């Protein structure tokens, strides 16, 4: 195809890199912390797993469908802009659902020193390190005070005293009779009774306020029969599902438009450069957001907890990306990929035993990765980590992943792609096992450095497998079988099962069980790779390029084709020896 002189390749790559940087930065500012928000709302681990699993399942089904629809109706730019606006708007709706449990301490780490902590409701300082709603309350059925001599002096209510900390006994006939018989203590009895009556009035007001708060959960008439936890769970599940429906079309639609535009200019091979901007944008988003939110006060923008800053940043960065999205150079080539769609890619993968093993590996990686994504921050929070520790540790993992190309040359000389796949999967198992033994806020850092292998090396091996399986024109479709469909399917299953495992056995055994499953697969994978038959497949695009430069005019087409097939057989035999 003749190059179009009017196409500015450098400008296209710059806009594509800026768009991927901003979109990844927006997602990373919120998604890693979403499960912490669900925990703060009072949802159980199983509820959290169901919500996150549903989110991955929607992305699995809706991403390819929305990409095909936007291409069919030639509405890619409208889909991209609409996805940015609508996803940011729907995400903000989650802030208006009141939590089931009100946590008086807004900090992630508990007050282990027992010192005073500032109440987010503005009601002064809570002396006890235990949240007021967890303290025992007295009722009228408790044992009454027998004598005035045993009764404690009436406490004085101050602005710094939690009302639930008052252990005031109810009125009883014993106190009344005692006050009537003891002439000398009549005045004291009257004062005590008056104080108790005032305290009971205060308690009645508190109960009425609690009843009013419970009425806030009666948003939908069909949910009135449920308790507060299940009402909030279904409301958040519906909102997150709608949010994912708005957000999932963004990546596939933008990728297809930009790739086809560069392919129209014979520069599609340079589109791979923009992938590094996604990783850097995610690292900047998660690290910067963690540092920023950790410095905010308990309440921001009125009565919102500081966790709401993640949602605000997600919306703001998404709107900043709108001007870039408006100028993205998109091209529509309806003739492209007509014979190389997802079904053709699935057929190519199905016909290759090594590709099927790679699909199984990415599926397991999706399961284990969802466990880490959903519950690692819970584990860090339980060991004293704040948003700063979480954001920095996740950013270091992404930077370590981005640094793998610097080591790719040396590793590829020592290990075949099949062995690199095993090493990368084993590194993920080691990380999961390490996460079960955290002991402090920064203890997670050494394991995050292994992301260079568990993410960088692993996906490099998957890319090599894609190149071996794909035919000319089907590379991107085959790559999405591994990086999107298989990964999202595993992430969905891992989220569903991980939530119930945490509910039943706890976070520690979740990570240990995940590590055992991953390491067991790492033992079986080399044996299955050795048993899998090698297929004789030729990369015809490379051969045609080599034939045009090296083949002489006297050499016939059959001669160079037979020569290439012989070279391919020798490579396969040497590969068997290496495996």
C-alpha positions in Angstrom: 0.0 0.0 0.0 1.3 3.4 -0.9 2.2 5.6 2.1 -0.1 8.6 2.6 2.0 11.7 2.9 -0.7 13.6 4.8 -0.5 11.2 7.7 1.7 12.4 10.5 3.0 9.2 12.2 4.8 11.0 15.0 1.7 13.0 15.9 -0.4 9.9 15.9 1.9 8.0 18.2 2.1 11.0 20.5 -1.7 11.3 20.8 -2.0 7.5 21.2 0.6 7.5 24.0 -1.0 10.5 25.8 -4.5 8.9 25.6 -3.3 5.5 26.9 -1.3 7.3 29.7 -4.4 9.3 30.8 -6.9 6.5 30.6 -4.6 4.1 32.5 -3.9 6.7 35.1 -7.6 7.3 35.6 -8.3 3.6 36.1 -5.3 3.1 38.4 -6.4 5.9 40.6 -9.5 4.1 41.6 -9.7 0.4 40.6 -6.9 -0.9 42.9 -8.6 0.8 45.9 -12.2 -0.2 45.0 -12.2 -3.3 47.2 -11.0 -1.2 50.1 -14.0 1.1 49.5 -16.3 -1.9 49.5 -14.8 -3.1 52.8 -15.3 0.4 54.3 -18.9 0.3 53.2 -19.4 -2.8 55.4 -19.6 -5.5 52.7 -18.4 -9.0 53.5 -15.6 -10.7 51.5 -18.0 -12.9 49.7 -20.0 -9.9 48.6 -16.9 -8.2 47.5 -15.8 -11.2 45.4 -19.2 -11.4 43.7 -19.1 -7.7 42.8 -15.6 -7.9 41.3 -16.3 -11.2 39.6 -19.4 -9.8 37.9 -17.3 -6.8 36.8 -14.7 -9.1 35.1 -17.5 -11.1 33.5 -19.1 -8.1 32.0 -15.7 -6.9 30.6 -15.2 -10.4 29.1 -18.5 -10.3 27.2 -19.1 -6.6 26.5 -15.6 -5.4 25.4 -15.5 -7.4 22.1 -19.2 -6.9 21.5 -19.1 -3.1 21.9 -16.0 -3.0 19.7 -17.7 -4.8 16.9 -20.9 -2.7 17.2 -18.9 0.6 17.2 -17.1 -0.6 14.1 -20.2 -1.7 12.3 -22.0 1.6 12.9 -18.9 3.7 12.4 -19.3 5.4 15.8 -15.9 4.8 17.4 -15.2 8.3 18.5 -18.7 8.7 20.0 -18.2 5.4 21.9 -14.8 6.6 23.3 -16.1 10.0 24.4 -19.3 8.6 25.8 -17.4 5.9 27.7 -15.2 8.5 29.4 -18.1 10.7 30.4 -20.6 8.1 31.4 -18.1 5.9 33.3 -16.9 8.9 35.4 -20.5 9.9 36.1 -21.7 6.4 37.1 -18.7 5.8 39.4 -19.6 8.9 41.4 -23.0 7.4 42.2 -21.3 5.0 44.6 -20.4 7.8 46.9 -24.1 8.4 47.7 -24.7 5.0 49.2 -24.4 5.2 53.0 -22.3 2.5 54.7 -23.9 -0.2 56.7 -21.3 0.3 59.5 -20.0 3.8 60.5 -16.3 3.6 61.3 -15.3 6.4 63.6 -11.6 6.1 62.7 -11.1 7.3 59.2 -7.5 6.1 59.0 -6.7 2.7 57.6 -4.5 1.6 60.5 -6.2 1.1 63.8 -5.2 3.1 66.8 -3.0 0.5 68.5 -1.7 2.9 71.0 -5.1 3.5 72.6 -4.8 7.2 72.2 -7.6 9.6 71.2 -8.7 9.6 67.6 -10.7 12.3 65.8 -14.3 11.4 65.1 -15.3 12.0 61.5 -18.7 13.1 62.5 -17.3 16.2 64.2 -18.5 15.2 67.6 -15.3 15.6 69.5 -12.7 13.1 70.4 -13.4 9.5 71.2 -11.4 8.3 74.2 -11.7 4.7 73.5 -9.9 3.1 70.5 -12.9 0.8 70.0 -15.6 2.2 67.7 -18.7 3.3 69.7 -21.1 1.1 67.7 -19.1 -2.0 69.0 -19.4 -1.2 72.6 -21.9 -3.0 74.8 -25.2 -1.2 75.6 -27.4 -1.7 78.6 -31.0 -2.6 78.2 -34.0 -2.7 80.6 -33.5 -6.5 80.9 -30.2 -6.2 82.6 -29.8 -6.7 86.4 -30.9 -3.5 88.3 -28.8 -1.8 90.9 -29.9 -3.1 94.4 -28.9 -0.2 96.6 -27.9 3.4 96.4 -24.6 2.6 98.1 -23.7 0.3 95.1 -24.7 2.9 92.5 -22.0 4.9 90.8 -22.1 8.7 90.7 -24.0 10.1 87.8 -21.5 11.0 85.0 -21.4 14.4 83.5 -22.0 14.6 79.8 -19.4 16.6 78.0 -18.6 17.2 74.3 -15.7 14.8 74.6 -17.7 11.9 76.1 -19.2 9.2 73.8 -22.8 8.6 74.9 -22.4 4.9 74.3 -19.6 4.8 76.8 -22.1 5.6 79.6 -23.1 2.5 81.5 -26.2 3.9 83.2 -28.5 1.4 84.8 -32.3 1.6 84.1 -34.7 2.8 86.7 -35.8 0.1 89.2 -38.2 -0.3 92.0 -35.3 -1.0 94.4 -33.9 2.5 93.8 -37.3 4.1 94.3 -38.0 2.2 97.5 -34.5 2.9 98.9 -34.9 6.6 98.2 -38.2 6.6 100.2 -36.9 4.7 103.2 -33.6 6.5 103.6 -34.6 9.9 104.9 -31.0 11.1 105.1 -30.3 10.3 101.4 -33.6 11.6 100.0 -31.9 14.6 98.3 -29.1 12.5 96.9 -31.6 10.0 95.6 -33.6 12.7 93.8 -30.4 14.0 92.2 -29.4 10.5 91.0 -32.9 9.8 89.7 -33.0 13.1 87.8 -29.6 12.4 86.2 -30.7 8.9 85.2 -33.9 10.2 83.7 -31.9 12.8 81.6 -29.5 10.0 80.5 -32.4 7.8 79.4 -33.9 10.7 77.4 -30.5 11.0 75.7 -30.5 7.3 75.0 -34.0 7.5 73.5 -32.9 10.3 71.2 -29.9 8.2 70.0 -32.2 5.3 69.3 -34.5 7.5 67.3 -31.6 8.8 65.3 -30.5 5.2 64.6 -33.9 4.4 63.3 -33.9 7.4 61.0 -30.5 6.3 59.6 -31.9 2.8 58.9 -34.7 4.3 56.9 -32.1 5.6 54.4 -31.6 2.1 53.1 -35.2 1.8 51.9 -34.3 3.2 48.4 -36.1 0.5 46.4 -39.4 -1.0 47.4 -38.3 -4.5 46.3 -35.4 -4.4 48.7 -37.3 -3.5 51.9 -37.6 -7.2 52.9 -33.8 -7.5 53.0 -31.5 -6.4 55.8 -29.2 -3.4 55.4 -26.2 -5.4 54.2 -28.0 -7.1 51.3 -29.7 -3.9 50.3 -26.4 -2.1 50.0 -24.8 -5.1 48.3 -27.4 -5.2 45.5 -27.3 -1.5 45.0 -23.5 -1.5 44.7 -23.7 -4.6 42.4 -26.1 -2.9 40.1 -24.1 0.4 40.0 -20.7 -1.4 39.4 -22.3 -3.5 36.6 -23.6 -0.3 35.0 -20.2 1.3 35.5 -18.4 -1.5 33.8 -20.8 -1.4 30.9 -19.8 2.2 30.4 -16.1 1.7 30.9 -15.3 -1.6 29.1 -15.8 -0.4 25.5 -13.0 2.2 25.9 -9.9 0.1 25.5 -10.9 -2.2 22.6 -12.5 0.6 20.6 -9.6 3.0 20.9 -7.1 0.2 20.1 -8.9 -0.9 17.0 -9.3 2.7 15.6 -5.6 3.7 16.3 -4.2 0.4 15.0 -6.2 0.6 11.7 -5.2 4.2 11.2 -1.5 3.3 11.5 -2.0 0.2 9.4 -3.5 2.4 6.7 -0.2 4.3 6.8 1.9 1.1 6.8 3.1 1.8 10.3 1.1 -0.6 12.4 4.3 -2.2 13.8 5.1 1.0 15.6 1.8 0.9 17.6 3.4 -1.5 20.1 5.5 1.4 21.4 2.4 2.9 23.0 1.9 -0.1 25.3 4.7 1.2 27.6 2.6 4.4 28.2 -0.2 2.3 29.7 2.1 0.8 32.3 3.7 4.2 33.2 0.3 5.8 33.4 -1.0 3.1 35.7 2.1 3.5 37.9 1.8 7.2 38.1 -2.0 7.0 38.8 -1.8 4.5 41.6 1.3 5.9 43.2 0.3 9.5 43.0 -3.2 8.8 44.3 -1.9 6.9 47.2 0.4 9.7 48.3 -2.2 12.3 47.8 -5.1 10.6 49.6 -2.9 9.7 52.6 -2.3 13.4 53.3 -6.0 14.4 53.2 -8.1 15.0 56.3 -10.8 12.5 57.3 -13.6 14.4 55.6 -13.3 16.2 52.3 -15.8 18.2 50.2 -18.3 18.5 53.0 -19.3 15.1 54.5 -17.5 12.7 52.1 -14.8 10.5 53.6 -11.4 10.8 52.1 -11.8 7.6 50.2 -14.0 9.6 47.9 -10.9 11.3 46.6 -10.2 8.2 44.5 -13.6 8.7 42.7 -13.1 12.4 42.2 -9.6 11.8 40.7 -11.0 9.1 38.4 -13.6 11.5 37.1 -11.2 14.5 36.8 -8.5 12.5 34.9 -11.2 11.0 32.7 -12.5 14.5 31.7 -8.9 15.7 31.1 -8.6 12.8 28.5 -11.6 14.1 26.6 -9.7 16.7 24.5 -7.1 14.0 23.5 -9.9 11.6 22.6 -11.5 14.2 20.5 -8.4 14.5 18.3 -7.5 10.9 18.2 -6.9 9.9 14.5 -9.2 6.9 14.0 -9.7 4.9 10.8 -12.3 2.5 9.8 -11.3 -0.4 7.6 -14.3 -2.8 7.2 -12.4 -5.1 5.0 -9.8 -5.8 7.6 -10.3 -8.8 9.9 -13.3 -10.1 8.1 -11.8 -13.6 8.0 -9.6 -13.2 11.1 -12.1 -12.4 13.8 -12.4 -14.0 17.3 -13.8 -17.2 15.9 -10.8 -17.7 13.5 -8.4 -16.8 16.3 -10.1 -19.4 18.6 -9.7 -22.0 15.8 -6.0 -21.3 15.5 -5.5 -21.6 19.2 -7.5 -24.8 19.4 -5.3 -26.4 16.7 -2.1 -25.8 18.6 -1.4 -27.9 21.8 1.2 -25.4 23.0 -1.2 -22.5 22.5 -3.8 -24.4 24.6 -1.3 -24.8 27.4 -0.6 -21.1 27.2 -4.3 -20.4 27.4 -4.6 -22.6 30.5 -1.7 -20.7 32.0 -3.2 -17.3 31.4 -6.5 -18.5 32.8 -4.7 -19.6 36.0 -2.8 -16.3 36.1 -6.1 -14.5 35.9 -7.4 -16.4 38.9 -4.4 -15.8 41.0 -4.0 -12.2 39.8 -7.6 -11.4 40.8 -6.9 -12.7 44.3 -4.0 -10.4 44.6 -5.8 -7.4 43.1 -8.9 -7.9 45.3 -7.5 -8.8 48.6 -3.8 -7.8 48.8 -4.7 -4.3 50.1 -6.9 -5.9 52.7 -3.9 -7.9 53.9 -1.8 -4.8 53.9 -4.4 -2.8 55.7 -4.6 -5.5 58.5 -0.8 -5.1 59.0 -0.8 -1.4 59.4 -0.4 -0.1 55.8 -1.9 3.2 54.8 -2.8 4.4 51.3 0.7 5.7 50.9 2.3 2.3 51.5 -0.3 0.7 49.1 0.1 3.2 46.3 3.9 3.1 46.4 4.1 -0.7 46.5 1.7 -1.1 43.5 3.6 1.5 41.6 6.9 -0.3 42.2 5.3 -3.5 40.8 4.3 -1.7 37.6 7.7 -0.1 37.2 9.3 -3.5 37.7 7.1 -4.9 35.0 8.0 -2.1 32.6 11.7 -2.8 33.2 11.6 -6.3 31.8 12.5 -5.3 28.2 15.9 -4.3 29.6 16.4 -7.9 30.7 14.7 -9.6 27.8 17.8 -10.1 25.7 19.8 -11.9 28.4 16.8 -14.1 29.6 15.9 -15.1 26.1 19.5 -16.4 25.6 19.3 -18.6 28.7 15.7 -19.8 28.5 13.2 -20.7 25.8 9.8 -19.0 25.7 8.2 -22.1 27.2 10.6 -22.1 30.1 10.1 -18.4 30.6 6.4 -19.0 30.8 7.0 -21.5 33.6 9.4 -19.1 35.5 6.9 -16.3 35.2 4.1 -18.4 36.6 6.2 -19.7 39.4 7.2 -16.1 40.3 3.5 -15.3 40.8 3.1 -18.3 43.1 6.1 -17.1 45.2 4.5 -13.7 45.4 1.2 -15.1 46.7 3.0 -17.3 49.2 5.0 -14.3 50.4 1.8 -12.2 50.8 0.5 -14.6 53.4 3.4 -13.7 55.8 3.3 -9.9 55.8 4.4 -8.3 59.1 4.5 -4.6 58.5 3.5 -1.6 56.3 6.5 -2.0 53.9 6.9 -5.7 54.1 5.3 -6.2 50.7 8.0 -4.4 48.7 10.4 -7.3 48.1 7.7 -9.5 46.6 6.5 -6.6 44.3 10.0 -6.6 42.6 9.2 -10.1 41.3 6.5 -8.5 39.0 9.4 -8.2 36.5 9.0 -11.9 36.0 5.5 -12.7 37.0 4.1 -10.0 34.7 6.8 -8.8 32.3 8.4 -12.1 31.5 5.2 -14.1 31.5 3.4 -11.8 28.9 6.5 -11.7 26.8 6.4 -15.5 26.5 2.7 -15.3 25.7 3.4 -12.8 22.9 6.0 -15.2 21.4 3.4 -18.0 21.5 0.9 -15.7 19.7 3.4 -15.0 16.9 3.9 -18.7 16.5 0.2 -19.5 16.2 -1.1 -16.5 14.3 -1.4 -16.3 10.5 -0.8 -13.0 8.7 -3.6 -10.6 9.7 -4.8 -12.5 12.8 -2.0 -11.5 15.3 -4.1 -9.0 17.3 -7.2 -11.4 17.4 -5.0 -14.2 18.7 -3.3 -12.0 21.2 -6.7 -11.0 22.6 -7.6 -14.6 23.2 -4.8 -14.7 25.8 -4.6 -11.2 27.2 -8.3 -10.4 27.4 -10.7 -13.4 27.1 -8.8 -16.0 28.9 -7.4 -13.5 31.5 -10.9 -12.0 32.3 -12.5 -15.4 32.5 -9.9 -16.5 35.1 -10.2 -13.2 36.9 -14.0 -13.6 37.2 -13.7 -17.2 38.6 -10.9 -16.1 40.9 -12.9 -13.2 42.3 -16.0 -15.4 42.9 -14.1 -18.2 44.6 -11.6 -15.9 46.4 -14.3 -14.0 48.3 -15.9 -17.2 49.6 -12.4 -18.6 50.6 -11.7 -15.4 52.6 -15.2 -15.6 54.2 -14.5 -19.2 55.3 -10.8 -19.4 56.0 -9.3 -15.9 56.0 -6.9 -13.9 54.0 -3.8 -15.9 55.0 -5.0 -19.2 53.7 -6.4 -17.6 50.6 -2.9 -16.5 49.5 -1.4 -19.8 50.6 -4.0 -21.9 48.7 -3.5 -19.8 45.6 0.3 -20.2 45.8 -0.1 -24.0 46.1 -2.4 -24.2 43.0 0.0 -22.1 41.0 3.1 -24.0 42.0 1.3 -27.3 41.3 0.6 -26.1 37.7 4.2 -25.1 37.4 5.3 -28.7 38.1 2.8 -30.1 35.5 3.4 -27.4 32.8 6.9 -28.5 31.7 5.8 -32.1 31.4 2.8 -31.2 29.3 5.0 -29.0 27.1 7.3 -31.9 26.5 4.5 -34.3 25.7 2.7 -31.8 23.4 3.5 -32.4 19.7 5.3 -29.8 17.7 3.5 -28.5 14.6 5.2 -27.7 11.4 4.1 -24.1 10.7 5.7 -21.5 8.5 5.5 -17.7 9.0 4.7 -16.9 5.4 5.0 -13.2 5.8 8.7 -13.5 6.9 9.4 -15.9 4.1 8.0 -13.7 1.5 10.1 -10.8 2.8 13.2 -12.9 2.8 12.4 -14.3 -0.7 12.1 -10.8 -2.1 15.6 -9.8 -0.9 17.6 -13.0 -1.0 16.2 -15.3 -3.6 17.7 -15.1 -7.1 15.7 -14.8 -10.3 16.7 -18.4 -11.3 15.4 -19.9 -8.1 11.8 -21.2 -8.5 9.1 -20.8 -5.9 9.1 -24.4 -5.0 12.8 -24.4 -4.3 12.8 -21.7 -1.7 9.6 -23.0 -0.1 11.1 -26.5 0.3 14.2 -24.9 1.7 12.2 -22.9 4.2 10.3 -26.0 5.3 13.5 -27.9 5.8 14.8 -25.1 8.0 11.6 -25.1 10.0 11.9 -28.8 10.6 15.4 -28.4 11.9 14.2 -25.6 14.3 11.5 -27.9 15.6 13.9 -30.8 16.2 16.3 -28.4 18.1 13.4 -27.1 20.1 12.5 -30.6 21.2 16.0 -31.1 22.5 15.9 -27.9 24.4 12.5 -28.7 26.0 
